[in-house]
Amino acid sequence: MSQFDKLMALHFQDAINRRMPKRKPNRAAASNTTVVPEPDNSKSRSELREDDEHQPEPSYDDEKRVLQVEFTGLLEAVQETETKMVEMSALNHLMSTHVLQQAQQIGHLYEQAMEAMKNVELGNKGLSQAIQWNSSSRIFLLLLLVKS
């Protein structure tokens, strides 16, 4: 048995002990099975023992169930995380779309503000000219009234 297999067996045994601390595996009872030879004695006792060694022990079934429960829990956690990531991705896409729209609106508002500033400058020039014409027209009317 390789070191990896030993470590995995140890890990699985720890997982079993954590999941079922009250239940103790009964390995002694499983290993003390008696072999009854067949009536025709076609197999020797050593062959029967080898067949028994290849059959899974009840503790392997327990480990299998524990692992299945553990992996089912992990699968549910992964699926929940995946769902949250998909939701976050959708929200991120929505937010980036809104940010892009806001950037376009800000650009449009900037252009409008620049145009309004030019219009205000043109209006100020127009008012200055109107004030000058108004003062010129007063002088002209005053001269016209004085000469008449």
Buried (B, 14 or more C-beta within 10 A) or exposed (E): EEEEEEEEEEEBBEBBEEBEEEEEBEEEEBEEEEEEEEEEEEEEEEEBEEEEEEEEBEBEEBBEEBBEEBEEEEEEEEEEEEEEEEEEEEEEEEEEEEEEEEEEEEEEEEEEEEEEEEEEEEEEEEEEEEEEEEEEEEEEEEEEEEEE
